[in-house]
Amino acid sequence: MASGPFDLRMGALRRAYQAGTITPSDLVQHILSRLDDADQSAVWISTTTKDKLIARARELEGLADSGRDLPLYGIPFSVKDNIDVEGEETTAACPGFAYRAEHSATVVERALAAGAIYVGKTNLDQFATGLVGVRSPYGIPVNPFNADYIPGGSSSGAAVSVATGVVSFAFGTDTGGSGRIPASYNGLVGFKPAPGDWSRHGLVFACRSFDTPSVFTNGLEDALTVDGAVRGPDGLDPYSTDFMRSDDGTPRVAVLQPDLARNLCEPEILGLFQEACDAISTLFPSVTPADLSPFQALNDLMFFGPLLAERDVSVGAFIDAQPDACHPIVASLVQSSRKFTAADAYRALYRIRDTQGETAGFWKKFDVMITPTVSSFITLAMCEDDPLGPNFRNGTFTNFANPLGLAAIAVPFGHSEAGVPWGITLYSPPERVPAMIQVAASLEQRGHAAEPHLMSASES
């Protein structure tokens, strides 16, 4: 293997493989050397064995000249531990809940078929209930940019596994922001398809009707490569949908209007968002400030309304049977849904449908909507002092997306004075994802993202 640094972005790995400067076996040895490092503390709930990693690398090397289409050839990835991997335990960050999966989730199966290398299962807010990343008996993954701040949740370990340079991409899940908020706190791209665009087969559900797998990467191109490998209908998922994406030319872009931003964001984030809006206006001169409050009117349903009952359907019986096995905040949130009636649930569904109707006019005018990803920078101490408030604030600009069937891309765009990454999120209906990608690609070039991890020959 040649000396000199190279990075874990997929294009760079692909070029290194083609040039013969690295092999999958070399990469696997590097990964094995990194798993016990200090920055991996509380990132992993389990990892595959050394023998399996080596065997997978050699299997791929044997396929290198086969002519097979392997868009993820030799690309290492992690899996949030509420997603099944055949033969591995799924815990959902609750040891008493653990079971050994007989089959892999469809997204994992498709990634492996595309040539990816599975490394292990990552930590999360228990039962994917939380947006902070601090609700796990397996510890709190350390934010690699400032240890005083949260890693973001619920896909905390997934994001940190990419941000610290152990894997190239990580599967997370997203119900109310879990595929976007950790991206913001870790300087990553977070891609969340519209619910149904990626199969949900093999997930421990939070809210089955609008959960979705998601992905974290070091750049937009990598996220789109994963999207191309795993998206599409699945007969094993009754909620799977075959969305048709169309490109209708120059995107029509709306951004959160300044008055609403001032009411919802802390001052430092207002400044960062203004920088982002200035860049957006330069790239897309017809960008329009818009009132996004109709979208946010749904936010409270996620953690204060009858939609919580879906979490009770998924894990409520287990919490009743083993209450001491559960994180107290998670257990209380799930069980609190029982005060709602079936009539309340129908009222919530009507409210979602009403909001879809109310926002339909917005989507006749615009293709892409842009907001901050988070409205404030949350520290570990803040979560210790108030276990609920910071979590709810983190979802200010994220909770509404899945009930309304929107796709989203979180893009890095700057850092706080404390060094914590921050970014914006783009939203679109599923058929207009190409417009969202076009805007995200333009913004990614103008943003100030964290540098991807560089692996030198000495490290490997």
N, C-alpha and C positions, 0 to 999 in steps of 0.2 A: 504494500500500500504506500502511495506517495505521501510525502510529508506535506504539511500545510493545512490550514483550517478549511472546513466546509460546513455547511449548515444543514439543518434537518427539514428545510422546506422541500416539498416533493420534487420540484423541478431540479433543485441542486442535487438531491440524492439520485434522481434519474440520470442526470448528466454524469455524475461520479460513477454510477454503475456502468454506464455505456462506455466511459473512458477506461474502465478497469482500475480506477484508483481506489475503489472500495468494493467490497462484496457484502451481501447480506450477512455472511458470517462475521465479518469485521464489525458491522453495525451491532449485531447481537452481543458481541463481546463488550462493546462499549456500554450498551444498555445494562448488561449484567453488572458492570463495574459501578454503575450509577445508582442502583436501587437502594443501597444502604447509605447513601450520602445524606448529610444533614438536611438538605433542602427537600428531601423526599419524606421527611417525617410526617406521618398522618395523611400522606397522599394516597397510599395504596392500602386496600383492605386485603387483597391477595394478589399474588403474581404467579404466572405460569412457571413451570420448572425450567431449570437450566437445560435439561436434556430436550424438552419440548421446543424451546427457543432455537437451540442448535439444529435440531432435526428440521424445523420449519425453514430455517435459512438454507440448509443443504437441499431441501426439497425444491425451493425456489431457484436455487442455482442450477439445479438439474433441468428446470423449465426455461432457462434464460434463452435458449436457442430454439425453443419449440414452435415459435410463431404464434403462440396463444396471445390473445389480447388481455393484458394484465395491467390495467391503468394504475393499480396501486402496488405494483411489483416492488417488494422489499421495503414497503413503507410501514413503520411501526405505529401501533395505535393502542390506546387504552379504552376501557369500557366502564362507564358509570355502573356501580354495583346494584342498580335496580333493573339491569338489562341482562338477559340470560346469555351465557356462553356454555356450550355443550361440555359436560364433564366438570364444570367449575361450580363452586357455591355462589348462590345469589343471596345476599344478606339484606339489601336495602338499608344498610347501616344499623341493623338490629340483629345481633348474634342469635337470639332465640328464635328468630323468624327464618333462619338460614335453611335453604334446601339446595340439593345438587341438581342442576339443570340437565334434563335429558336431551334437549335440543337448543341450538343457538337461536337467538332472536334473528329475524329476517335481515335486519341491517348488518348484523355481525356476519351472518352467513354470506351475504353478498360482498362485504368487504374482503373476507377471506378468499372468496372465489375470484376476486379481482387482484389477488396477490399480496394482500396486506399481512403484516406480522403482528399477531396478538401478543400483548405483553402482560396485561393484568387488569384487575377490577379496582376502580377508584372510589374514594370516600365521598360522602354526600350528607346533606341534611337528611336525617332519618326519614324514610318513606317519602323522600323528595318533598318534604313539607317544610319549606323555609327558603328564604332568598339571601341568607347571610353566610352559610357555610360553617356554623358553629354548633350545630345540633347533632353531634355524632359521638357515640361512645368510643370511636376509634381515634378521637382527637381532632384537632383543627389544623388543616393544611396551612402552612405559613405563606402569607402573601409574599412573593419573591421580590417585590419592590419596596415594601415597608412592612415589617413584621407587626407593627402596631395596628394595622388595618385588616379588615376581614378579607378572605379570598373570594367572597361572593358565593351564593348558593342557588339552588341546592347542589349544582354540579361542581362543587368546590375542587375535589381531587382531580377531576377530569381536566379542568382548566389549568391547574398548577402543573399537571404532568406534561402539558404542552409548553407552558411558559418557562419551565425549568429545563427544557431541552431533552427530555427522556423519550418522548414520542413525537411524531409529526402531526398526528391528529387524535382527537379523543371524542368518543360518543358520549353525549350527555342526554338529558331529557329536558323538556320545557313544558310546563303547565302555565305558570304565571310570570315567567321571566328567567327560569333556571338555565336556559341556553344563551342568554344575553348578558345578564348581570355579571356572572363570573368572567365573561369575555372582557367587559369593561374594566374590572378590577385587575386583570392580568395582561392587558395590552394585546388582546387577541381579536381575531375575527370570530364571531359567533353566528352561525347560520341556523335559523329555525325555519323549516319548511312549514307551509300551511298544514294544519292537522289533516292527515289522510294522504298526503303526498309521499311520505315515507311510511312504511309499514310499522304498526305498533305491536305486531306479534312478538311475544317474548319479553314484554315489559311488565314490571310490577307497577300497576297503575296508581297514579294519584287521582286523576279525573279522566277516566277512560274515554269519555266522549270527546275530549279535546286535548289530551296529551299528545306529544309528538317527540320522537327522538330528535336530537340536534347534534351539531358538530362544532368543535373548537379547532382552529388552525392558526398558523402564523401569517396567513395571508388569504385574500379572497380567492385566488386561483386554486389553492389547495382545497378550500371548502367546496368549490364548484366541482372539483375532481371527485370528491367523495359523493357529492350530490348526484353526479352522473353515474356513479357506480351502484348506488343503493336505492335511488328513487324508483317509483313505479308501483302499480297495483300489485296486491298480494292476496291470493285466495284464502290465506290463513288469518287475515285481518278483515272482519266484516265492516270496519270503518274506512278501509282503504278506498281511495278515489283516484281515478285517472284524470288528473288535471292537464289541460292543454295550455301550454305557455305560448304567448304570441308577442311579437316585437312590433310595436306600432310607431316607431320613429323616435323623435326627440321626447324624452320624458317630461311630463308636466309635474312639477315638484312643489309641494307645500311644506312649510316649516312651522313649528310651534310659534304662535304669535308672541311678541315680546311681553305683553301684559300678563299673560298666563304663565310664561316662563318666570317672570319676576315673583309671582305669587307662590310658585312651587319649588324653585331652585335656590340653593344657598348661593351667596355672592360669588364665590370662586367658580362655581359651575356656570353661573350666568356669564362670566367672562369667557370661559372656554367655549360655551355654546355660541356666544357672539362671534368668536373667531371662526367657528365652524360655519355659521350662517354667512359670514363674509366670504368664505371660500366657496360655499354653495352658490351664492349670488354671482360670483365671478364666473363659475363654470356653467351656471344655468340662469341667465339674466332674467328670465320670466318667473323665477321662484316667487311664491306668494305666501306671506304670513297667514295662518289660518287658525280658527278657533277649533281646538281639538277636544274641548270639554265634553262633547257628546260621546266620544270614544271612552274617555276616562270615567264617565258616569257608571260604567260597569265594574270599576275596580273593586269596590267593597264586596261584591258578590264572591270574590275569590276566597277571602278569609273571614268574612263576616256574615255570609249569606248561606242559603241552602245548597249552593254548589259544593260546600264542604262535605255534603252527604255522600258524594262519590268516593271520597277518601274513606268514609266509613264503610261503604260497600266493599272496598278493596282490602282494608286491613283492620276494620273495626272489631271483627270477631277475634282476631289475634290479640288486639289490645285488651279486650275484655278478659280473655283467657290468661294472658301474661302481662298484667299492667306494670309489674316491676321491671319488665324487660324493655320498656319503652321510655324514650326521652319524655319528661313530664310536659314540656311545652307542646310537643307533637301530639301526645296522647290527649291533652286537654283540648287542643284545637279540633282534632278529629271527632272526639266525643261531643263537643259543643254543637255539632250539626244536628244532634238528635232532638234539639228543641224546636226544629223546624218541621212543618207538616208537609204532606204531599201537595196541599194547596199552595204552600210557600214555594215549593219546587216549581210548580207550574207557573206561578207568578214570575219567578226568576227566568224561566224559559221564554215567557212572553216578553219580558223586559229585554232579553237578548235579541229577540226577533224584532221588537220595536226599534232597538238601536241600530240593527242592521238596516231597517227601512229608513231611519233618520239619517244614517251616514251614506246611504246609496247615492244621494245627490253629490256628496263630496267626491266619490269615486267616478262620477261622470265628468268632473272637472280636473281631477288629478290622477296620476299613476303611482306616485310615490309620496309618502308622508315621512317627515323626519323630526325626531325628538331627541333630547338627551337620553342616554341609556339609564343613568341614575341621576337623581336630583340632589344628592349629598354624598359626601365621603364618610363612610361608617367605620368607626374603630371597634376593636375588640372590647374596649372598655365601655363604649356606648351600649353594646349588646349585653354586657354584664350588668349594667345599671338598669337597662330596660329591655327585656327579652323580646318584646313585641313591637314597640314603636319603630325602631330602625328597620325591622323587617318589612313593615307595611310601607315605609317611605321608599324603600328600595324598589317597590313595585309600582311607583307612581306612573311611570311611562311604559310599563310592560304588561300589567295584568290583563288588559282588555283584549290583547291580540288574538289569543287562541279561541275564546268564545265567539269572536267575530270572524274566525277563519282566515286570518291574515298570515302571510309569510313575513319574515323579518331577517335583516342582516345587521348585526352590531359591528361597527367599524371603529378602531382606535383613532383618537384625535386629541392628543395632548396628555399632559400629566398635571397633577396638583402640585402645589408648592412642596408638599411632603413626598413627592416622587411617585404617587399612586397613579397608574394609568386611568384614563377616562376616555369615553367615546360617545358616539351618536348611534342611534338605531334608525334604520330605514324600514318602512312597512309598505306592503302592497298586497292587493288581492292575488291569489295564486296564479291566475292567468297572466298577470303583469310582472311576474318575477324578472323577465329579461330587462324591463325598464329599471327595476330596482338594482339589478346587477350593474347596469350601465352607470347609474349614479354612484353606486358604491365603489366601482373601479376608479372613477374620476376622483372621488374623495380620498380613497386610499392613497393615491399619489400625492395628495396635498396634505395629508394628515401627518401626525407626529407620533407614529407608533413606536412601541418598544422594539428594540433590535431582537431578532430571533437568536436563539442560542447557537453559538458557533462551537463545533466540536473539532479540536485539533488532533493531529495524529498522535501526539503524546497522551491525550486523554483516552484514546481508544486502545 
